Amino acid sequence: MDFNGETLIQSLIRKGLTDPEATRRERNTAILYTLRPQIEEALANGWTIKAIWERLTRESRVRMPYSTFRRYVHRKVMPSLELR
């Protein structure tokens, strides 16, 4: 399958970030995937999930309820931090 020189993940992120018909879930997943390294770093340096969400919300980098952000962090980010 050809994704115009992109990996599948890159293609999904681009769609989520640029396609006006992308669903809210696709947009949020793309945004959170791109922010994941920064979220991991903040958590590793002792910042709380709530503080990270508040900062990202204040900067208009994420637009989702705290519960959605927290669920993403617990499912996708925390397991990879535990492996380190």
MIBA-45320 format. One record per residue: residue number from 1; x negated, y, z negated of N, C-alpha, C in turn. Coordinates in Angstrom, 2 decimals, always signed. Layout:
BEGIN
+------+---------+---------+---------+---------+---------+---------+---------+---------+---------+
: resi :     npx :     npy :     npz :    capx :    capy :    capz :     cpx :     cpy :     cpz :
+------+---------+---------+---------+---------+---------+---------+---------+---------+---------+
:  NUM :       X :       Y :       Z :       X :       Y :       Z :       X :       Y :       Z :
...
+------+---------+---------+---------+---------+---------+---------+---------+---------+---------+
//
This chain:
BEGIN
+------+---------+---------+---------+---------+---------+---------+---------+---------+---------+
: resi :     npx :     npy :     npz :    capx :    capy :    capz :     cpx :     cpy :     cpz :
+------+---------+---------+---------+---------+---------+---------+---------+---------+---------+
:    1 :   -0.85 :   -1.17 :   +0.00 :   +0.00 :   +0.00 :   +0.00 :   -0.89 :   +1.24 :   +0.00 :
:    2 :   -0.61 :   +2.19 :   +0.86 :   -1.43 :   +3.39 :   +1.00 :   -0.80 :   +4.56 :   +0.25 :
:    3 :   -1.59 :   +5.21 :   -0.58 :   -1.13 :   +6.38 :   -1.34 :   -1.89 :   +7.62 :   -0.91 :
:    4 :   -2.22 :   +7.68 :   +0.39 :   -2.95 :   +8.83 :   +0.94 :   -4.26 :   +9.09 :   +0.21 :
:    5 :   -5.02 :   +8.04 :   -0.04 :   -6.31 :   +8.18 :   -0.68 :   -6.25 :   +8.34 :   -2.19 :
:    6 :   -5.07 :   +8.28 :   -2.78 :   -4.91 :   +8.39 :   -4.23 :   -4.70 :   +7.02 :   -4.83 :
:    7 :   -5.00 :   +6.90 :   -6.10 :   -4.61 :   +5.69 :   -6.81 :   -3.11 :   +5.78 :   -7.09 :
:    8 :   -2.53 :   +4.71 :   -7.49 :   -1.11 :   +4.71 :   -7.83 :   -0.83 :   +5.71 :   -8.95 :
:    9 :   -1.67 :   +5.71 :   -9.98 :   -1.48 :   +6.64 :  -11.10 :   -1.55 :   +8.08 :  -10.61 :
:   10 :   -2.54 :   +8.41 :   -9.79 :   -2.66 :   +9.77 :   -9.26 :   -1.42 :  +10.16 :   -8.46 :
:   11 :   -0.90 :   +9.24 :   -7.69 :   +0.29 :   +9.50 :   -6.89 :   +1.51 :   +9.77 :   -7.78 :
:   12 :   +1.66 :   +8.96 :   -8.83 :   +2.78 :   +9.14 :   -9.75 :   +2.67 :  +10.47 :  -10.51 :
:   13 :   +1.46 :  +10.81 :  -10.93 :   +1.25 :  +12.08 :  -11.63 :   +1.56 :  +13.25 :  -10.71 :
:   14 :   +1.05 :  +13.21 :   -9.49 :   +1.31 :  +14.29 :   -8.53 :   +2.80 :  +14.45 :   -8.31 :
:   15 :   +3.51 :  +13.33 :   -8.12 :   +4.96 :  +13.39 :   -7.92 :   +5.64 :  +14.02 :   -9.14 :
:   16 :   +5.25 :  +13.58 :  -10.33 :   +5.86 :  +14.11 :  -11.54 :   +5.61 :  +15.59 :  -11.74 :
:   17 :   +4.45 :  +16.06 :  -11.31 :   +4.10 :  +17.46 :  -11.52 :   +4.57 :  +18.39 :  -10.41 :
:   18 :   +4.75 :  +17.85 :   -9.19 :   +5.03 :  +18.74 :   -8.05 :   +6.37 :  +18.53 :   -7.36 :
:   19 :   +6.94 :  +17.35 :   -7.48 :   +8.18 :  +17.06 :   -6.77 :   +9.38 :  +17.70 :   -7.47 :
:   20 :  +10.08 :  +18.61 :   -6.80 :  +11.24 :  +19.25 :   -7.44 :  +12.35 :  +18.26 :   -7.81 :
:   21 :  +12.34 :  +17.10 :   -7.18 :  +13.36 :  +16.09 :   -7.48 :  +12.90 :  +15.07 :   -8.51 :
:   22 :  +11.73 :  +15.28 :   -9.08 :  +11.24 :  +14.37 :  -10.13 :  +12.16 :  +14.47 :  -11.33 :
:   23 :  +12.38 :  +13.35 :  -11.97 :  +13.23 :  +13.34 :  -13.16 :  +12.47 :  +13.96 :  -14.34 :
:   24 :  +13.18 :  +14.31 :  -15.36 :  +12.56 :  +14.86 :  -16.57 :  +11.55 :  +13.86 :  -17.13 :
:   25 :  +11.91 :  +12.60 :  -17.13 :  +11.01 :  +11.56 :  -17.64 :   +9.73 :  +11.49 :  -16.81 :
:   26 :   +9.85 :  +11.56 :  -15.48 :   +8.67 :  +11.54 :  -14.62 :   +7.77 :  +12.74 :  -14.90 :
:   27 :   +8.38 :  +13.92 :  -15.05 :   +7.62 :  +15.14 :  -15.36 :   +6.91 :  +15.02 :  -16.70 :
:   28 :   +7.66 :  +14.62 :  -17.72 :   +7.07 :  +14.50 :  -19.05 :   +5.94 :  +13.47 :  -19.09 :
:   29 :   +6.14 :  +12.34 :  -18.44 :   +5.11 :  +11.31 :  -18.41 :   +3.85 :  +11.82 :  -17.71 :
:   30 :   +4.02 :  +12.52 :  -16.61 :   +2.88 :  +13.07 :  -15.87 :   +2.14 :  +14.10 :  -16.72 :
:   31 :   +2.88 :  +14.97 :  -17.37 :   +2.26 :  +16.00 :  -18.21 :   +1.50 :  +15.35 :  -19.36 :
:   32 :   +2.14 :  +14.42 :  -20.04 :   +1.50 :  +13.78 :  -21.19 :   +0.29 :  +12.94 :  -20.77 :
:   33 :   +0.36 :  +12.32 :  -19.61 :   -0.79 :  +11.54 :  -19.13 :   -1.99 :  +12.45 :  -18.91 :
:   34 :   -1.75 :  +13.63 :  -18.34 :   -2.87 :  +14.54 :  -18.09 :   -3.40 :  +15.15 :  -19.39 :
:   35 :   -2.56 :  +15.28 :  -20.40 :   -2.99 :  +15.83 :  -21.69 :   -3.55 :  +14.78 :  -22.64 :
:   36 :   -3.43 :  +13.52 :  -22.30 :   -3.81 :  +12.45 :  -23.21 :   -5.23 :  +12.58 :  -23.78 :
:   37 :   -6.26 :  +12.87 :  -22.98 :   -7.59 :  +13.00 :  -23.57 :   -7.66 :  +14.11 :  -24.63 :
:   38 :   -6.98 :  +15.20 :  -24.41 :   -6.98 :  +16.30 :  -25.38 :   -6.21 :  +15.92 :  -26.64 :
:   39 :   -5.10 :  +15.18 :  -26.47 :   -4.32 :  +14.72 :  -27.62 :   -5.16 :  +13.75 :  -28.45 :
:   40 :   -5.84 :  +12.81 :  -27.77 :   -6.70 :  +11.85 :  -28.47 :   -7.79 :  +12.57 :  -29.27 :
:   41 :   -8.42 :  +13.56 :  -28.64 :   -9.48 :  +14.31 :  -29.32 :   -8.95 :  +15.04 :  -30.55 :
:   42 :   -7.80 :  +15.67 :  -30.41 :   -7.21 :  +16.40 :  -31.55 :   -6.88 :  +15.45 :  -32.69 :
:   43 :   -6.30 :  +14.30 :  -32.37 :   -5.97 :  +13.33 :  -33.41 :   -7.24 :  +12.81 :  -34.09 :
:   44 :   -8.26 :  +12.53 :  -33.29 :   -9.52 :  +12.02 :  -33.84 :  -10.19 :  +13.04 :  -34.75 :
:   45 :   -9.88 :  +14.32 :  -34.55 :  -10.46 :  +15.38 :  -35.37 :   -9.55 :  +15.81 :  -36.51 :
:   46 :   -8.51 :  +15.00 :  -36.78 :   -7.70 :  +15.21 :  -37.97 :   -6.43 :  +16.04 :  -37.80 :
:   47 :   -6.11 :  +16.49 :  -36.59 :   -4.89 :  +17.27 :  -36.39 :   -3.69 :  +16.34 :  -36.42 :
:   48 :   -2.57 :  +16.82 :  -36.93 :   -1.36 :  +16.01 :  -36.98 :   -0.64 :  +16.06 :  -35.63 :
:   49 :   +0.19 :  +15.07 :  -35.41 :   +0.99 :  +15.03 :  -34.17 :   +1.86 :  +16.28 :  -34.11 :
:   50 :   +2.44 :  +16.66 :  -35.23 :   +3.32 :  +17.84 :  -35.28 :   +2.55 :  +19.11 :  -34.90 :
:   51 :   +1.34 :  +19.29 :  -35.43 :   +0.55 :  +20.47 :  -35.12 :   +0.18 :  +20.52 :  -33.64 :
:   52 :   -0.14 :  +19.36 :  -33.08 :   -0.49 :  +19.30 :  -31.65 :   +0.73 :  +19.67 :  -30.82 :
:   53 :   +1.88 :  +19.08 :  -31.14 :   +3.12 :  +19.38 :  -30.40 :   +3.47 :  +20.87 :  -30.50 :
:   54 :   +3.37 :  +21.42 :  -31.71 :   +3.70 :  +22.84 :  -31.89 :   +2.81 :  +23.73 :  -31.02 :
:   55 :   +1.52 :  +23.41 :  -30.99 :   +0.59 :  +24.22 :  -30.17 :   +0.92 :  +24.08 :  -28.69 :
:   56 :   +1.12 :  +22.86 :  -28.22 :   +1.41 :  +22.64 :  -26.80 :   +2.75 :  +23.27 :  -26.41 :
:   57 :   +3.70 :  +23.24 :  -27.32 :   +5.01 :  +23.86 :  -27.05 :   +4.87 :  +25.38 :  -27.00 :
:   58 :   +4.15 :  +25.94 :  -27.95 :   +3.94 :  +27.38 :  -28.00 :   +3.24 :  +27.87 :  -26.72 :
:   59 :   +2.32 :  +27.07 :  -26.19 :   +1.60 :  +27.42 :  -24.97 :   +2.39 :  +27.06 :  -23.71 :
:   60 :   +3.60 :  +26.54 :  -23.88 :   +4.47 :  +26.10 :  -22.78 :   +3.82 :  +25.02 :  -21.92 :
:   61 :   +3.00 :  +24.19 :  -22.54 :   +2.38 :  +23.09 :  -21.81 :   +3.25 :  +21.85 :  -21.85 :
:   62 :   +4.09 :  +21.74 :  -22.89 :   +5.08 :  +20.66 :  -22.95 :   +6.42 :  +21.27 :  -23.30 :
:   63 :   +7.44 :  +20.68 :  -22.73 :   +8.82 :  +21.11 :  -23.01 :   +9.65 :  +19.87 :  -23.27 :
:   64 :   +9.51 :  +19.39 :  -24.48 :  +10.25 :  +18.20 :  -24.88 :  +10.44 :  +18.24 :  -26.38 :
:   65 :  +11.45 :  +17.55 :  -26.87 :  +11.65 :  +17.50 :  -28.32 :  +10.45 :  +16.84 :  -29.00 :
:   66 :  +10.25 :  +17.21 :  -30.25 :   +9.16 :  +16.61 :  -31.03 :   +9.30 :  +15.10 :  -31.07 :
:   67 :  +10.52 :  +14.59 :  -31.20 :  +10.72 :  +13.13 :  -31.30 :  +10.21 :  +12.41 :  -30.05 :
:   68 :  +10.38 :  +13.00 :  -28.88 :   +9.89 :  +12.41 :  -27.63 :   +8.37 :  +12.41 :  -27.61 :
:   69 :   +7.78 :  +13.53 :  -27.99 :   +6.32 :  +13.65 :  -28.03 :   +5.72 :  +12.66 :  -29.02 :
:   70 :   +6.31 :  +12.58 :  -30.21 :   +5.83 :  +11.67 :  -31.25 :   +5.91 :  +10.22 :  -30.78 :
:   71 :   +7.02 :   +9.85 :  -30.13 :   +7.18 :   +8.49 :  -29.63 :   +6.09 :   +8.16 :  -28.60 :
:   72 :   +5.82 :   +9.11 :  -27.68 :   +4.77 :   +8.90 :  -26.69 :   +3.42 :   +8.69 :  -27.38 :
:   73 :   +3.10 :   +9.54 :  -28.33 :   +1.80 :   +9.43 :  -29.01 :   +1.69 :   +8.08 :  -29.72 :
:   74 :   +2.73 :   +7.66 :  -30.41 :   +2.68 :   +6.38 :  -31.12 :   +2.57 :   +5.19 :  -30.17 :
:   75 :   +3.20 :   +5.27 :  -29.02 :   +3.20 :   +4.14 :  -28.08 :   +1.98 :   +4.11 :  -27.18 :
:   76 :   +1.51 :   +5.27 :  -26.75 :   +0.47 :   +5.32 :  -25.72 :   -0.90 :   +5.78 :  -26.20 :
:   77 :   -0.93 :   +6.63 :  -27.19 :   -2.21 :   +7.22 :  -27.60 :   -2.79 :   +6.50 :  -28.82 :
:   78 :   -2.00 :   +6.29 :  -29.84 :   -2.49 :   +5.69 :  -31.08 :   -3.11 :   +4.32 :  -30.87 :
:   79 :   -2.51 :   +3.44 :  -30.07 :   -3.15 :   +2.12 :  -29.90 :   -4.57 :   +2.23 :  -29.33 :
:   80 :   -4.80 :   +3.16 :  -28.42 :   -6.16 :   +3.27 :  -27.86 :   -7.13 :   +3.85 :  -28.88 :
:   81 :   -6.66 :   +4.66 :  -29.82 :   -7.54 :   +5.20 :  -30.87 :   -7.94 :   +4.09 :  -31.86 :
:   82 :   -7.03 :   +3.16 :  -32.08 :   -7.31 :   +2.07 :  -33.03 :   -8.36 :   +1.11 :  -32.49 :
:   83 :   -8.52 :   +1.06 :  -31.15 :   -9.49 :   +0.16 :  -30.54 :  -10.92 :   +0.69 :  -30.63 :
:   84 :  -11.07 :   +1.96 :  -30.97 :  -12.41 :   +2.56 :  -31.01 :  -13.16 :   +2.19 :  -32.25 :
+------+---------+---------+---------+---------+---------+---------+---------+---------+---------+
//
